[in-house]
C-alpha cells in the first residue's frame, strides 16, 4: 500500500524541478490545455504513489503530462541516450530516473519501486520510444511489474498529437487500473501480459473521447 498523497511542498532538494514548474505559466497560457475525463472516477485526484503513462509522439510530451496533472510533482523515467545529451543535466537536476531501455538494471528498478512506495508519481511512456504518427505502439510490460511490486495504480493519459504549434493542447485522462486488484500480488507471466494488453487497449480507447 502506498503512502498518502504528497502535497507539493517546496524544498531545496526539489529546487530545479519546481523552478521549471513555476516558470511554466507562459506555456500554460500558450497551450490552453483542455483536460477531458472519461468518467467521474477519472476526475478523482491521484493520491499517493502512482504510475502515470501516456502515448509518446514528441519531445514536449513530459511538459504536457505535467500540464495534465499539475497538482502533483512528477518524476520521469528518461533513457540513457537523452540523459547523455547536454540537456541531460537539466533532467538530472529535476530528479529524473535514468534507464537503459535495452538492458534495465536492478538498481534502477529498485529506485523506481522505492519512490512509488514513498508516495511519489512516476511518469513514463510505455511504448519506449517516440511514435511519429497518431498510432500507439505496443506497450512494454515493465510498467506492470513496477506497479505490482510497489502496489500502486496505473493512470492512463492520452495526449492528442498537435498538427501546428498554435493548436490547443488536448489531454484525456482515464480511470486508474490496479493490477493487484485484478490479479493479486503475485500475477503469473500470462497475467502480466494480459494486464499490459489491457492497459494498451485502455490507452488507445482514450483517443475516442476527443471530438
Secondary structure, 3 states (H helix, E strand, C coil): CCCCCCCCCCCHHHHHHHHHHHCCHHHHHHHCCEEEECCHHHHCCCCCCEEEEECCCCCCHHHHHHHHCCCCCEEEEEEHHHHCCCCHHHHHHCCCEEECCCCCCHHHHHHHHHHHHCCCEEEECCCCCCCCCCCCCCCCCHHHHHHHHHCCEEEEEEECCCCCCCCCCEEEEEEEECHHHHHCCCCCHHHHHHHHHHHHHHHHHHHHHCC
